[in-house]
Amino acid sequence: MSGQRVKVTIPASTANLGPGFDAVGMAFQLYSVVEMEISERTTVELVGKELQGTPADKSNLLYQVAAGLFAEAGLAVPGLAIRASSEAPLTRGLGSSAAAIVGALVAANQLAGEPFTREELFDRATALEGHPDNVGAAMFGGIIVATMPQEAGETVPYVRFTPPVGLQALAIIPDFMLETQKARHVLPQVYSKEDVVYNVGHSSLLVAALAQGRLDLMGRAMSDRLHQPYRAKLVPGLTEILEKATEHGAIGAALSGAGPTILCFFSSEEEKRQLSAFVDRVMNGHGIAYRELILQPDDNGVQVEIHQR
């Protein structure tokens, strides 16, 4: 397939949505692009400020994932010319590693002659990422509800559905990175029965509310006791925003993935205006520089273009 150049566009994503820890993901119209073709030697070109500091050699995640796919398909690993760009900031809780994994898998699979189905690529992406929510949203778009398989080698069970009409998110992106490993390290090993039951109820209500477009229930449904309270010390302003955002125009609020990005959902211009002013007061009060993005849900997932050389 050396005559092909494959261009893959992958949406950013959020995970957890409050109580849906490692189980609920949503895709956004904020994109990464991976271009890949077979070449005599491997090159990695990284475009744009969001990818600054990422390795531009064979240690790059894109190459590692692509090479792994060729090997798993029983093919010799070729030289690959890879070009990548991203609108989504890295290590901010918007699924940058999931987008890279999905993009590399889909592009390499195309160059390898499509030995794997999209579902099989999702299974591999989940194994590489360690949880299915971000990679599921990046792969399929929309809202994904999924769980890790009980046995190695089993397929990942998931349900995908379209986000409610009118749902948008105000993303508050603090001007600092937060590694997922660090954000996971602050979580306890053991939880009380009360907290577990609380989250089961809230995550179940959240999924039902999203599936039926019950935006009126999202504020209460997005409450969480498993990860957000413990990560609040790593993200200044998070506690105030989670507690008060619904009093200032938000339908619901959550830490995006492991953070530090915070999402406040809304459905009207007036809600957005109120929210923006509230968030600005909170973040300025903590002396935290941040940027604001308005995110629309993506309902398409990964998109592929093939160019013949």
C-alpha positions in Angstrom: 0.0 0.0 0.0 3.0 2.3 -0.4 1.3 4.4 -2.9 -1.1 5.9 -0.4 -0.9 8.9 1.9 -3.6 8.6 4.6 -5.0 11.6 6.4 -6.9 10.9 9.6 -8.9 13.6 11.6 -9.6 12.7 15.2 -11.9 14.6 17.6 -10.8 15.7 21.1 -12.8 14.1 24.0 -13.7 14.4 27.6 -14.1 11.5 30.0 -15.9 10.7 33.2 -18.4 13.6 33.0 -18.4 13.7 36.8 -19.5 10.3 38.2 -18.9 8.2 35.1 -15.3 7.4 36.1 -13.4 5.6 33.3 -16.8 4.8 31.7 -18.4 7.8 30.0 -16.8 9.9 27.2 -17.9 12.6 24.8 -16.3 13.8 21.5 -15.8 17.5 20.7 -15.2 19.5 17.5 -11.6 20.2 18.3 -9.4 18.1 16.1 -6.0 16.4 15.8 -4.7 15.4 12.3 -2.4 12.5 11.6 -1.0 12.0 8.1 1.0 8.9 7.4 2.6 7.1 4.4 5.1 4.3 3.9 8.6 5.7 3.3 12.2 4.6 2.9 13.0 6.0 6.3 10.9 7.1 9.3 10.3 10.8 9.8 8.0 12.5 12.4 7.0 16.1 11.6 5.0 17.9 14.4 3.2 21.1 13.4 1.9 23.8 15.8 2.5 24.9 19.3 0.3 22.3 21.0 2.8 19.5 20.0 5.9 21.4 21.1 8.2 19.2 23.3 6.8 15.9 21.8 9.6 13.6 20.5 10.1 13.7 16.7 11.7 10.3 16.4 10.7 6.6 16.7 10.0 7.1 20.4 6.9 9.2 19.4 3.6 7.6 20.4 2.3 7.8 16.9 5.2 5.7 15.5 5.1 3.3 18.4 1.4 2.6 18.0 1.6 2.3 14.2 4.6 0.0 14.3 2.8 -2.2 16.9 -0.2 -2.5 14.5 2.0 -3.7 11.6 3.7 -6.2 13.9 0.3 -7.5 15.2 -0.9 -7.9 11.6 2.2 -10.1 11.0 3.7 -7.6 8.6 7.3 -6.1 8.5 7.3 -2.7 10.1 8.0 -0.2 7.3 9.6 3.2 7.4 6.8 5.7 8.0 6.6 9.4 7.2 4.3 10.9 9.8 3.0 14.4 10.1 0.8 15.5 13.0 -1.0 18.6 14.3 -3.4 19.2 17.1 -5.9 21.9 18.1 -6.3 20.3 21.5 -3.7 21.1 24.2 -1.6 18.2 25.5 -2.0 16.9 29.1 -5.0 19.1 29.8 -7.7 16.4 30.1 -9.0 16.7 26.5 -8.0 13.3 25.2 -4.8 14.1 23.4 -3.2 10.7 24.0 -6.4 9.0 23.0 -6.5 11.0 19.7 -2.9 10.1 19.0 -3.5 6.4 19.6 -6.7 6.3 17.5 -5.2 8.4 14.7 -2.1 6.2 14.5 -4.1 2.9 14.6 -6.6 4.0 11.9 -3.8 5.4 9.6 -1.5 2.4 10.0 -4.5 0.0 9.5 -5.3 1.7 6.2 -1.7 1.5 5.0 -1.5 -2.2 6.1 -4.5 -3.1 3.9 -7.1 -2.9 6.7 -6.4 -6.2 8.5 -8.5 -5.0 11.5 -12.1 -3.8 11.8 -12.9 -0.5 13.5 -14.2 -2.5 16.6 -10.9 -4.4 16.8 -9.0 -1.1 16.6 -11.1 0.2 19.4 -10.2 -2.9 21.5 -6.5 -2.3 20.8 -6.8 1.5 21.6 -8.5 0.7 24.9 -5.7 -1.7 25.8 -3.1 0.9 25.0 -4.9 3.8 26.8 -6.0 1.7 29.8 -9.6 2.8 29.7 -12.2 3.0 27.0 -14.0 6.4 27.4 -11.6 8.8 25.6 -10.6 6.4 22.8 -14.2 5.3 22.2 -15.3 8.9 21.8 -12.4 9.7 19.5 -13.1 6.6 17.4 -16.8 6.7 17.1 -17.8 10.3 18.1 -20.9 11.2 20.1 -21.2 9.9 23.7 -19.7 6.6 24.6 -20.5 4.5 27.6 -18.1 1.6 27.9 -16.3 -0.6 30.4 -13.1 -2.6 30.5 -13.5 -6.3 29.5 -13.2 -8.8 32.3 -10.7 -11.0 30.5 -7.8 -10.1 28.3 -8.6 -10.6 24.7 -12.3 -10.0 25.1 -14.0 -7.2 23.1 -14.8 -3.9 24.8 -18.6 -3.6 25.4 -19.9 -0.2 24.6 -22.9 1.9 23.7 -22.7 5.0 21.5 -25.4 7.6 21.2 -25.8 11.2 19.8 -25.4 14.0 22.3 -28.6 16.0 23.2 -29.5 18.8 20.8 -28.1 22.2 21.9 -25.6 20.9 24.4 -22.4 22.9 24.4 -19.4 23.2 26.7 -17.4 26.0 28.1 -13.9 24.6 28.5 -11.7 26.3 31.1 -8.1 25.4 30.3 -5.7 26.5 33.0 -2.2 27.5 31.9 -0.5 24.5 33.5 -0.2 20.8 32.6 -1.4 17.9 34.8 -0.1 14.5 34.1 -2.8 11.7 34.3 -0.4 9.6 36.4 -0.2 12.4 39.0 -4.0 12.9 39.0 -4.5 9.2 39.5 -2.0 9.0 42.3 -4.1 11.2 44.5 -7.1 8.8 44.4 -7.7 6.5 47.4 -7.3 2.7 47.0 -10.5 2.1 49.0 -13.9 3.8 49.0 -16.8 3.7 51.4 -19.9 1.8 50.4 -21.8 5.1 50.7 -19.6 6.8 48.1 -19.7 3.9 45.7 -23.5 3.7 45.9 -23.7 7.5 45.4 -21.6 7.3 42.2 -23.5 4.3 40.8 -26.8 6.2 41.2 -25.4 9.4 39.8 -23.6 7.9 36.8 -26.7 5.8 35.9 -28.9 9.0 36.1 -26.4 10.9 34.0 -26.3 8.3 31.2 -30.1 8.1 31.2 -30.4 11.9 31.2 -28.0 12.3 28.3 -29.7 9.5 26.3 -33.1 11.1 26.7 -32.0 14.8 26.4 -33.0 15.6 30.0 -30.6 18.5 30.4 -32.6 19.6 33.5 -31.2 16.6 35.4 -27.5 17.0 34.4 -26.6 19.4 37.2 -27.5 16.9 39.9 -26.5 13.8 37.9 -22.9 15.1 37.4 -22.1 15.0 41.1 -19.2 12.7 42.0 -17.4 11.3 45.0 -14.8 9.0 43.5 -12.3 11.4 41.8 -13.2 15.1 41.7 -13.0 15.8 45.5 -9.5 14.3 45.6 -8.2 16.1 42.5 -9.5 19.5 43.6 -6.3 20.2 45.4 -4.4 19.9 42.1 -6.8 22.3 40.2 -7.3 25.7 41.9 -10.9 26.9 41.4 -12.3 23.5 40.7 -14.3 23.2 44.0 -16.0 26.6 43.6 -16.9 25.9 40.0 -18.3 22.4 40.7 -20.3 23.7 43.6 -21.6 27.0 42.1 -21.6 26.7 38.3 -25.3 25.7 38.2 -26.2 28.9 40.0 -24.4 30.9 37.2 -25.9 29.4 34.0 -24.4 25.9 33.9 -26.5 22.9 33.1 -23.7 20.9 34.8 -20.0 21.0 35.5 -17.1 18.5 35.7 -13.4 18.1 35.6 -12.5 17.0 32.1 -10.8 13.6 32.4 -8.0 13.8 34.9 -7.9 17.6 34.4 -6.9 20.4 34.8 -9.5 21.5 32.2 -12.9 22.1 33.7 -16.1 21.8 31.6 -19.3 23.8 32.2 -22.1 22.7 30.0 -24.7 25.1 28.7 -27.4 25.4 26.0 -28.0 29.2 25.4 -26.0 32.4 24.9 -27.3 33.9 28.1 -26.1 30.8 30.1 -22.7 31.1 28.4 -22.5 34.8 29.2 -23.2 34.2 32.9 -20.9 31.3 33.1 -18.0 33.1 31.5 -18.2 36.0 34.0 -18.5 33.6 36.9 -15.5 31.5 35.8 -13.4 34.6 35.3 -14.1 35.8 38.9 -13.1 32.4 40.3 -9.9 31.9 38.3 -8.7 35.4 38.8 -9.4 35.0 42.5 -6.9 32.1 42.5 -4.5 34.0 40.3 -4.7 31.3 37.6 -4.1 32.2 34.0 -6.4 30.3 31.7 -8.0 30.3 28.3 -11.6 29.6 27.4 -12.9 27.5 24.5 -16.5 26.9 23.4 -16.8 23.3 22.4 -19.5 21.7 20.3 -20.1 17.9 20.4 -18.6 15.9 17.5 -21.0 13.2 16.3 -18.7 11.7 13.5 -15.7 10.3 15.2 -12.5 9.6 13.3 -12.5 10.5 9.6 -10.2 9.1 6.9 -9.0 10.6 3.6 -6.9 8.6 1.2 -4.6 10.3 -1.3 -2.9 8.2 -4.0 0.7 9.2 -4.7 
